[in-house]
């Protein structure tokens, strides 16, 4: 792991933070074949889940993608979001957005994921019949 120059660019901040927090890059989060994604960088240590995302474009960004990743993580590893701490970061241009999601919202996303996954599976079975 080689840190980059300490500049304000999103890439350098993202890489240096990922190394500093000893994060795993490009980690697949998998609940089902219908509900999965790849976190740019993730770590889970001492009851703290960190998920970081690098955005290279200029389009508006939203934390919802990372909140969904938290839901997938909790579903995959059977962890309640109420018993862990979570910090989400998006790196874009010269800004780092930091967000601590509400565990109740993550639980809602988890419930939606399970419900919609069941519906999708049901539709797939109906189409095969």
KATAFEN-V337382 format. One record per residue. N is the residue number from 1. RES is the residue in one small letter. SS is DSSP state (A for helix, B for strand, O for the rest). PSI is psi in radians with two decimals (none if undefined). Layout:
BEGIN
N|RES|SS|PSI + N|RES|SS|PSI
END
This chain:
BEGIN
1|x|O|2.18 + 2|x|O|2.09 + 3|x|O|2.65 + 4|x|O|2.96 + 5|x|O|2.51 + 6|x|O|1.42 + 7|x|O|3.09 + 8|x|O|-0.02 + 9|x|O|2.54 + 10|x|A|-0.77 + 11|x|A|-0.84 + 12|x|A|-0.76 + 13|x|A|-0.76 + 14|x|A|-0.89 + 15|x|A|-0.83 + 16|x|A|-0.69 + 17|x|A|-0.75 + 18|x|A|-0.72 + 19|x|A|-0.80 + 20|x|A|-0.64 + 21|x|O|0.07 + 22|x|O|0.95 + 23|x|O|2.70 + 24|x|B|2.19 + 25|x|B|2.68 + 26|x|B|1.00 + 27|x|B|2.13 + 28|x|B|2.31 + 29|x|B|2.13 + 30|x|B|2.04 + 31|x|B|-0.79 + 32|x|B|3.09 + 33|x|O|-0.22 + 34|x|O|-0.17 + 35|x|B|1.64 + 36|x|B|2.88 + 37|x|B|3.03 + 38|x|B|2.06 + 39|x|B|2.36 + 40|x|B|-0.77 + 41|x|B|2.44 + 42|x|B|2.60 + 43|x|B|2.63 + 44|x|B|1.80 + 45|x|B|2.49 + 46|x|O|0.75 + 47|x|O|0.33 + 48|x|B|2.06 + 49|x|B|2.16 + 50|x|B|2.33 + 51|x|B|2.17 + 52|x|B|2.54 + 53|x|B|2.34 + 54|x|B|2.18 + 55|x|B|2.11 + 56|x|O|-0.20 + 57|x|O|-3.02 + 58|x|O|-0.01 + 59|x|O|2.68 + 60|x|O|2.52 + 61|x|O|2.73 + 62|x|O|2.51 + 63|x|O|-0.24 + 64|x|A|-0.65 + 65|x|A|-0.79 + 66|x|A|-0.58 + 67|x|A|-0.68 + 68|x|A|-0.68 + 69|x|A|-0.65 + 70|x|A|-0.77 + 71|x|A|-0.78 + 72|x|A|-0.76 + 73|x|A|-0.85 + 74|x|A|-0.69 + 75|x|A|-0.78 + 76|x|A|-0.72 + 77|x|A|0.15 + 78|x|O|0.96 + 79|x|O|2.35 + 80|x|O|2.31 + 81|x|O|-0.21 + 82|x|O|-0.32 + 83|x|O|0.09 + 84|x|O|2.79 + 85|x|B|2.58 + 86|x|B|2.35 + 87|x|B|2.19 + 88|x|B|2.46 + 89|x|B|2.41 + 90|x|B|2.24 + 91|x|B|2.09 + 92|x|B|2.31 + 93|x|O|-2.13 + 94|x|O|0.36 + 95|x|B|2.52 + 96|x|B|2.02 + 97|x|B|2.24 + 98|x|B|2.35 + 99|x|B|2.40 + 100|x|O|1.80 + 101|x|O|2.67 + 102|x|O|2.18 + 103|x|A|-0.58 + 104|x|A|-0.64 + 105|x|A|-0.70 + 106|x|A|-0.72 + 107|x|A|-0.71 + 108|x|A|-0.75 + 109|x|A|-0.67 + 110|x|A|-0.79 + 111|x|A|-0.74 + 112|x|A|-0.72 + 113|x|A|-0.83 + 114|x|A|-0.80 + 115|x|A|-0.84 + 116|x|A|-0.58 + 117|x|A|-0.74 + 118|x|A|-0.73 + 119|x|A|-0.77 + 120|x|A|-0.76 + 121|x|A|-0.71 + 122|x|A|-0.78 + 123|x|A|-0.70 + 124|x|A|-0.73 + 125|x|A|-0.70 + 126|x|A|-0.69 + 127|x|A|-0.55 + 128|x|A|-0.47 + 129|x|O|none
END
